[in-house]
Amino acid sequence: MNFYNFMIRSYRYEESIRGILARAMIFNRPILPHVDRGEFGDRGYMAWKNHFEQYGADDEMLAAFDECWADYVMYKANCWKEYVTCGKKK
């Protein structure tokens, strides 16, 4: 699962800064960075962070992005560790 899908599935309906970020990603989908699927290393992180900075995200939103990215990396690591397909039908 890529970062965009992780955000939508995890935070879309949450009433928090994370939810606001997820809903903003839905609204701005055409201009979001195109990062390879499964890219959750430094390259993916910097692509997303640069995007949010370029479009004027404030410090609170950037902090929320950092938290969400950490959750995403943990999610990906757990998927690998447990040998599951994560978001795909078996």
Secondary structure, DSSP 4 states (H G I P E B T S, - for coil): --HHHHHHHHHTT-SSHHHHHHHHHHHTGGGS----TT--SHHHHHHHHHHHHHTT--HHHHHHHHHHHHHHHHHHHHHHHHT--SSS--
